[in-house]
Amino acid sequence: PMTTAAQTRPVLVDTNVASYMLVRSGEQRALWSEHLLGRVLVIAVQTRVVLLALPLTNNWGERKANRLVETLEGLPVVPVDVEAQQRYVALSAWGRRTGHAIGQPAQVADRWIAATALAHDLELATQDGHFDGIPDLKRLPAV
């Protein structure tokens, strides 16, 4: 199959999808791995820190924890730059004003992830419904 220009652009992988692909096993892992095959994958700072906390919060053994760290070191992290900060502020205000789920206090990490995707014009790979309806946010179809 031919590669399109869109397929060569990086895809921002949300924490839930990264967790399926890097930590969990089973059908979701296989489906997302196939869905994202051949794509350049990147993560937001927030996804990285949530994943790095897993070994500490779930009492992982040293070998499993080290495997995760090694895998994450090979995954580019999109920086939180001034544009992402501005997008975060705008998204926070919009979410609160409209009552959208992304404006809720519990969604701080996901607001940062959405702001990162918007600031860098990246497609977002996610299954989380609270990203639905965010203006200008490009999402890959979920599996």
C-alpha positions in Angstrom: 0.0 0.0 0.0 1.1 3.6 -0.7 2.0 5.9 2.2 0.1 9.1 2.3 1.5 12.4 3.6 -0.8 12.1 6.6 0.7 8.8 7.5 4.1 10.3 7.8 3.0 12.9 10.3 3.5 12.1 13.9 0.4 10.9 15.9 0.0 12.0 19.5 -0.9 8.9 21.5 -3.2 9.5 24.5 -2.4 7.9 27.8 -5.1 5.3 27.5 -3.8 4.1 24.1 -0.2 4.3 25.2 -1.1 2.1 28.2 -2.8 -0.4 25.9 0.3 -0.6 23.7 3.1 -0.5 26.3 1.7 -1.9 29.5 -1.4 -4.1 29.0 -1.9 -7.2 26.9 -4.9 -8.5 25.0 -7.2 -7.4 22.2 -6.9 -3.6 22.7 -3.1 -3.8 22.4 -3.3 -5.8 19.2 -6.0 -3.6 17.7 -4.2 -0.3 18.5 -0.8 -1.7 17.4 -2.3 -2.7 14.0 -4.2 0.6 13.7 -1.0 2.7 14.3 1.4 0.4 12.3 3.8 2.5 10.3 2.9 5.8 12.0 5.4 7.9 13.9 4.2 7.9 17.5 4.8 10.7 20.0 3.5 11.3 23.5 2.8 14.4 25.6 4.7 15.1 28.8 1.6 14.2 30.8 1.4 10.8 29.3 5.0 10.1 30.1 4.7 11.0 33.7 1.5 9.0 34.2 3.1 6.0 32.7 6.3 6.5 34.7 4.2 6.5 37.9 2.7 3.1 37.1 5.5 1.0 38.6 5.5 3.0 41.8 1.7 3.0 42.2 1.2 -0.6 41.3 4.2 -2.3 43.0 5.9 -3.5 39.8 9.0 -5.6 39.9 12.3 -4.0 38.8 12.5 -5.9 35.5 9.0 -4.8 34.4 9.6 -1.2 35.5 12.9 -1.1 33.7 11.3 -2.4 30.5 8.7 0.4 30.6 11.4 3.1 31.2 13.5 1.7 28.3 10.4 1.7 26.0 9.5 5.3 27.0 13.0 6.5 26.3 12.5 5.5 22.7 9.3 7.4 22.4 9.6 11.1 21.6 7.9 13.6 24.0 6.3 16.7 22.5 7.4 19.7 24.6 5.1 22.0 26.5 6.0 25.2 24.6 4.3 28.7 24.7 1.8 27.7 22.0 0.7 24.6 24.0 0.4 26.8 27.1 -1.8 29.3 25.3 -3.9 26.4 23.9 -4.3 25.0 27.4 -5.5 28.3 28.8 -8.0 28.8 25.9 -9.2 25.2 26.2 -9.7 25.5 29.9 -11.8 28.7 29.5 -13.8 27.1 26.6 -14.4 23.9 28.6 -15.7 25.8 31.6 -17.8 28.2 29.6 -19.5 25.5 27.5 -19.7 22.8 30.1 -17.6 20.4 28.0 -16.1 17.5 29.9 -12.5 18.7 29.1 -13.1 21.7 31.3 -13.7 19.6 34.4 -11.1 19.7 37.2 -10.3 16.0 36.9 -9.3 16.4 33.2 -6.2 18.5 33.7 -3.9 15.9 32.1 -6.2 15.4 29.2 -6.5 19.2 28.7 -2.7 19.3 28.4 -2.8 16.4 25.9 -5.4 18.1 23.8 -3.6 21.5 24.0 -0.4 19.7 22.9 -2.1 18.2 19.9 -3.7 21.5 19.0 -0.5 23.5 19.4 1.5 21.1 17.2 -1.3 20.2 14.7 -1.1 16.5 15.6 -3.7 13.9 15.2 -4.7 12.3 18.5 -5.0 8.6 19.0 -7.5 8.1 21.9 -10.6 6.2 23.0 -11.7 8.8 25.5 -15.0 10.4 24.7 -14.2 13.6 26.5 -12.1 14.7 23.6 -15.2 14.6 21.4 -16.3 18.0 20.1 -13.2 20.0 20.9 -12.9 22.5 18.1 -10.0 21.9 15.6 -8.8 18.8 17.4 -7.9 16.1 14.9 -8.5 12.6 16.0 -7.7 9.3 14.5 -10.8 7.0 14.4 -10.8 4.8 17.5 -10.5 1.0 17.1 
